[in-house]
Amino acid sequence: MTTPRTRTTIADMGTTLGPAVIEQCRALFEDEQRALADRVVPVAVDCVYGAHPRNRLDLYGQGPGAPVLLFVHGGGFRVGDKGGADWQNAAVGRMAAEAGLLGAVMNYRLVPDAGWPSGGEDVLAAFDWLVANAAQHGGDPARIVLVGTSAGAVHIAGALKLRPDLAAAGLVLLSGLYGYTPHDERDVAYYGEQALYIERMPRAALVETALPLLVACAEFDPPRFQAEFLGLMQARLARHGAMPRGYMASGHNHYSMAMHLGTSDCRLAEEIFGFVEACGG
């Protein structure tokens, strides 16, 4: 559970985004995440899943026959890394490994070098690599669950738009943008202008898919991300008569929701592992 001190500190950060907030969040989890990094080392580093230099992923844990958790980091389309020596993002793979899964953490192309649909294309390429190679590392290629935060959730949704018959076991979307709020100036670098943004957003694919979904947002997410969460849940309810699995990360903000995975605050981790199990894991 979040401690009262941690919750108060995160609440005091408000709902703003930016490097200063990221560093404050990192400081809250540094000790626990460093300890996790000491316990769990990667079993394969910089596996090449595509032609671009950023088409690389790291693997954590061994099966045999374990479900696979592929994590796609955030970073506003512009920054981010799968980590390794730096625990951020790599912690999700390590967390999966400690739970008996094969954890995979990927990089993808970034703007300004690559715009839409590069993120979705890279997620599909990494997924296809895991289908072909996960068994060599103890993973079950028929039980791959994709987990993304922020831009990573956007790219997973974009992958579904590009390939509606995606044969994943399930999708976990943490604080993503799916097309339920207006075009923002920060979206232009990846999606293009407003007309293209509307055309390219994955909301219809997420509403129609039969894949199991776990959709989450944070108590201190910016209002836009909370509106996106509610929009997708409402659209799924209207279309299917039921909402997908949902989670509100109380006591967390846009960054800490993914950053704390692997720490003693295991509420979201348990939700994710329960979802993996429900997906046949």
C-alpha positions as a printed NumPy array, in Angstrom:
array([[  0.   ,   0.   ,   0.   ],
       [  1.104,   3.583,  -0.432],
       [  2.234,   5.024,   2.889],
       [  0.489,   8.157,   4.171],
       [  3.701,  10.101,   3.515],
       [  3.994,   8.849,  -0.072],
       [  0.335,   9.527,  -0.792],
       [  0.608,  13.046,   0.628],
       [  3.75 ,  13.739,  -1.399],
       [  2.128,  12.558,  -4.631],
       [ -1.05 ,  14.502,  -3.886],
       [  1.054,  17.631,  -3.315],
       [  2.493,  17.251,  -6.83 ],
       [ -0.985,  17.816,  -8.233],
       [ -1.871,  16.702, -11.743],
       [  0.846,  18.52 , -13.648],
       [  3.317,  16.77 , -15.944],
       [  6.999,  17.374, -16.584],
       [ 10.575,  16.362, -15.725],
       [ 10.455,  17.852, -12.223],
       [  7.479,  15.668, -11.281],
       [  9.165,  12.593, -12.77 ],
       [ 12.229,  13.144, -10.595],
       [ 10.116,  13.612,  -7.483],
       [  8.342,  10.329,  -8.222],
       [ 11.611,   8.508,  -8.895],
       [ 12.931,   9.55 ,  -5.502],
       [  9.93 ,   7.958,  -3.776],
       [ 10.665,   4.504,  -5.21 ],
       [ 14.429,   4.585,  -5.728],
       [ 15.427,   2.336,  -2.823],
       [ 12.875,  -0.392,  -3.484],
       [ 13.504,  -0.371,  -7.222],
       [ 17.276,  -0.564,  -6.777],
       [ 16.766,  -3.585,  -4.536],
       [ 14.55 ,  -5.192,  -7.189],
       [ 17.243,  -4.542,  -9.808],
       [ 19.777,  -6.3  ,  -7.597],
       [ 17.51 ,  -9.331,  -7.28 ],
       [ 16.459,  -9.706, -10.93 ],
       [ 18.874,  -9.418, -13.836],
       [ 17.892,  -9.686, -17.507],
       [ 18.203, -13.032, -19.249],
       [ 18.586, -11.392, -22.684],
       [ 19.461,  -7.785, -23.567],
       [ 18.91 ,  -5.763, -26.759],
       [ 17.081,  -8.479, -28.663],
       [ 16.615,  -7.141, -32.207],
       [ 12.978,  -7.164, -33.296],
       [ 13.234,  -4.724, -36.221],
       [ 15.538,  -2.733, -38.471],
       [ 15.647,   0.579, -36.571],
       [ 18.308,   1.033, -33.829],
       [ 15.53 ,   1.493, -31.253],
       [ 13.844,  -1.778, -32.212],
       [ 15.276,  -3.572, -29.203],
       [ 13.812,  -5.343, -26.181],
       [ 15.099,  -6.934, -22.969],
       [ 13.838, -10.12 , -21.318],
       [ 13.512, -10.983, -17.619],
       [ 12.63 , -14.323, -16.016],
       [ 12.244, -17.893, -17.178],
       [  9.31 , -20.267, -17.663],
       [  8.915, -22.941, -18.63 ],
       [  5.676, -22.172, -20.399],
       [  5.174, -18.886, -18.572],
       [  2.804, -16.147, -19.717],
       [  4.621, -13.229, -21.329],
       [  4.192,  -9.614, -20.218],
       [  5.366,  -7.096, -22.84 ],
       [  5.743,  -3.583, -21.385],
       [  5.667,  -0.478, -23.594],
       [  7.02 ,   2.626, -21.83 ],
       [  5.597,   6.145, -21.891],
       [  7.292,   9.44 , -22.675],
       [  4.94 ,  11.644, -24.655],
       [  6.062,  10.082, -27.973],
       [  9.375,  11.941, -27.594],
       [ 11.454,  10.241, -24.9  ],
       [ 11.727,   7.016, -22.925],
       [ 13.846,   3.917, -22.644],
       [ 13.42 ,   0.266, -21.691],
       [ 15.937,   0.784, -18.932],
       [ 18.322,  -1.753, -17.507],
       [ 20.936,  -0.11 , -15.331],
       [ 18.299,   2.618, -14.936],
       [ 15.41 ,   0.854, -13.193],
       [ 12.593,   2.958, -14.647],
       [ 10.509,   0.842, -17.071],
       [ 12.833,  -2.152, -16.605],
       [ 11.163,  -2.586, -13.206],
       [  7.991,  -3.827, -14.9  ],
       [  9.91 ,  -6.665, -16.553],
       [ 11.596,  -7.5  , -13.266],
       [  8.256,  -7.444, -11.465],
       [  6.873,  -9.9  , -14.015],
       [  9.878, -12.178, -13.574],
       [  9.486, -12.292,  -9.788],
       [  5.876, -13.356, -10.297],
       [  6.924, -16.264, -12.539],
       [  6.231, -14.626, -15.895],
       [  8.561, -13.847, -18.774],
       [  8.877, -10.045, -18.731],
       [  9.754,  -8.146, -21.908],
       [ 10.443,  -4.4  , -22.007],
       [ 10.758,  -2.707, -25.395],
       [ 11.977,   0.492, -26.991],
       [ 10.268,   2.018, -30.019],
       [ 10.863,   4.829, -32.482],
       [ 10.33 ,   8.378, -31.239],
       [  9.336,  11.716, -32.742],
       [ 10.595,  13.736, -34.502],
       [ 12.243,  10.836, -36.372],
       [  9.036,   8.804, -36.595],
       [  5.37 ,   9.794, -36.456],
       [  2.113,   7.859, -36.68 ],
       [  1.796,   4.865, -37.082],
       [  5.379,   3.996, -36.078],
       [  4.542,   3.221, -32.439],
       [  1.833,   0.729, -33.311],
       [  4.037,  -0.813, -35.989],
       [  6.853,  -1.297, -33.485],
       [  4.533,  -2.893, -30.919],
       [  3.357,  -5.339, -33.59 ],
       [  6.934,  -6.116, -34.604],
       [  7.931,  -6.765, -30.981],
       [  4.826,  -8.917, -30.479],
       [  5.629, -10.948, -33.597],
       [  9.235, -11.397, -32.384],
       [  7.953, -12.745, -29.08 ],
       [  5.575, -15.125, -30.834],
       [  8.567, -16.495, -32.729],
       [ 11.129, -16.425, -29.9  ],
       [  9.484, -16.422, -26.468],
       [  9.539, -20.206, -26.173],
       [ 13.344, -20.184, -26.377],
       [ 13.317, -18.149, -23.148],
       [ 10.63 , -20.101, -21.308],
       [  7.63 , -18.016, -22.401],
       [  4.365, -19.208, -23.917],
       [  3.866, -17.428, -27.271],
       [  0.124, -18.088, -27.062],
       [ -0.182, -16.1  , -23.812],
       [  1.29 , -12.665, -24.481],
       [ -0.29 ,  -9.76 , -22.587],
       [  0.623,  -6.238, -23.713],
       [  0.968,  -3.567, -21.009],
       [  1.52 ,   0.1  , -21.863],
       [  1.547,   3.348, -19.939],
       [  0.744,   6.786, -21.393],
       [  2.247,   6.874, -24.913],
       [  2.877,   3.143, -24.539],
       [ -0.852,   2.554, -24.031],
       [ -1.497,   4.716, -27.093],
       [  0.867,   2.575, -29.154],
       [ -0.761,  -0.663, -28.004],
       [ -4.134,   0.742, -29.01 ],
       [ -2.579,   1.845, -32.301],
       [ -1.302,  -1.682, -32.875],
       [ -4.86 ,  -2.954, -32.448],
       [ -6.102,  -0.385, -34.963],
       [ -3.502,  -1.579, -37.464],
       [ -4.215,  -5.261, -36.762],
       [ -7.764,  -5.776, -35.43 ],
       [ -7.21 ,  -9.55 , -35.315],
       [ -4.168,  -9.183, -33.028],
       [ -3.727, -12.555, -31.313],
       [ -2.676, -11.239, -27.907],
       [ -4.058, -12.791, -24.728],
       [ -5.057,  -9.359, -23.416],
       [ -4.267,  -5.64 , -23.299],
       [ -3.511,  -3.504, -20.231],
       [ -3.848,   0.232, -20.881],
       [ -2.555,   2.609, -18.194],
       [ -3.43 ,   6.296, -18.643],
       [ -3.636,   6.362, -22.423],
       [ -5.25 ,   8.609, -25.016],
       [ -7.79 ,   6.846, -27.221],
       [ -9.738,   9.627, -28.956],
       [-12.335,  10.783, -26.423],
       [-10.875,  14.263, -25.831],
       [-10.081,  17.067, -28.282],
       [ -6.862,  17.337, -30.241],
       [ -4.06 ,  18.924, -28.212],
       [ -1.073,  20.887, -29.481],
       [  1.244,  18.224, -28.034],
       [ -0.389,  15.577, -30.251],
       [  0.686,  17.24 , -33.492],
       [  4.236,  15.875, -33.573],
       [  2.99 ,  12.288, -33.623],
       [ -0.504,  12.39 , -35.15 ],
       [ -0.408,  15.481, -37.326],
       [ -3.089,  18.147, -37.516],
       [ -6.605,  17.85 , -36.131],
       [ -8.239,  16.092, -39.072],
       [ -5.52 ,  13.454, -39.088],
       [ -5.747,  13.068, -35.314],
       [ -9.447,  12.245, -35.523],
       [ -8.853,   9.752, -38.327],
       [ -5.889,   8.06 , -36.676],
       [ -7.077,   7.646, -33.09 ],
       [ -7.837,   4.021, -32.088],
       [-11.091,   4.484, -30.201],
       [-13.2  ,   2.378, -32.594],
       [-10.738,  -0.519, -32.48 ],
       [-10.804,  -0.533, -28.673],
       [-14.588,  -0.41 , -28.557],
       [-15.056,  -3.273, -31.026],
       [-12.282,  -5.657, -30.006],
       [-13.105,  -8.967, -28.382],
       [ -9.718,  -9.039, -26.649],
       [ -9.819,  -8.801, -22.851],
       [ -8.998,  -5.286, -21.644],
       [ -7.769,  -3.885, -18.346],
       [ -8.084,  -0.09 , -18.442],
       [ -6.655,   2.077, -15.666],
       [ -5.998,   5.652, -14.693],
       [ -4.596,   7.369, -11.61 ],
       [ -6.295,   9.443,  -8.937],
       [ -3.971,  12.358,  -9.751],
       [ -3.839,  11.88 , -13.517],
       [ -4.446,  15.083, -15.48 ],
       [ -8.171,  15.506, -16.216],
       [ -7.667,  14.709, -19.895],
       [ -6.405,  11.216, -19.112],
       [ -9.238,  10.624, -16.652],
       [-11.741,  11.732, -19.295],
       [-10.184,   9.288, -21.764],
       [-10.526,   6.461, -19.225],
       [-14.172,   7.295, -18.596],
       [-14.877,   7.751, -22.303],
       [-13.573,   4.31 , -23.185],
       [-15.382,   2.659, -20.292],
       [-18.667,   4.347, -21.252],
       [-18.258,   3.462, -24.932],
       [-17.608,  -0.174, -24.085],
       [-20.65 ,  -0.212, -21.808],
       [-22.843,   1.251, -24.538],
       [-21.536,  -1.172, -27.171],
       [-21.324,  -4.401, -25.176],
       [-23.601,  -3.869, -22.2  ],
       [-20.632,  -4.269, -19.861],
       [-17.47 ,  -2.386, -19.023],
       [-14.05 ,  -3.966, -19.37 ],
       [-11.975,  -4.633, -16.297],
       [-11.081,  -1.24 , -14.809],
       [ -8.795,   0.103, -12.115],
       [ -8.343,   3.46 , -10.398],
       [ -4.857,   3.782,  -8.896],
       [ -5.643,   5.698,  -5.723],
       [ -2.753,   7.666,  -4.291],
       [ -0.866,   7.759,  -7.606],
       [ -0.295,  10.184, -10.455],
       [  0.426,   9.802, -14.167],
       [  4.05 ,   8.809, -13.589],
       [  3.95 ,   6.96 , -10.282],
       [  1.269,   4.545, -11.486],
       [  3.772,   2.638, -13.644],
       [  6.894,   3.707, -11.747],
       [  5.839,   2.022,  -8.51 ],
       [  5.244,  -1.402, -10.093],
       [  7.583,  -3.85 ,  -8.399],
       [  7.455,  -2.115,  -5.012],
       [  5.621,  -3.073,  -1.821],
       [  2.549,  -1.207,  -3.085],
       [  1.302,  -4.266,  -4.954],
       [ -2.331,  -3.282,  -5.559],
       [ -1.961,  -2.574,  -9.286],
       [  0.505,  -5.435,  -9.721],
       [ -2.015,  -7.857,  -8.239],
       [ -4.701,  -6.461, -10.527],
       [ -2.458,  -7.016, -13.541],
       [ -1.5  , -10.541, -12.485],
       [ -5.149, -11.362, -11.816],
       [ -5.967, -10.122, -15.306],
       [ -3.164, -12.257, -16.802],
       [ -4.56 , -15.287, -14.998],
       [ -8.074, -14.529, -16.255],
       [ -6.662, -14.309, -19.785],
       [ -5.47 , -17.897, -19.527],
       [ -2.231, -17.22 , -17.71 ]])
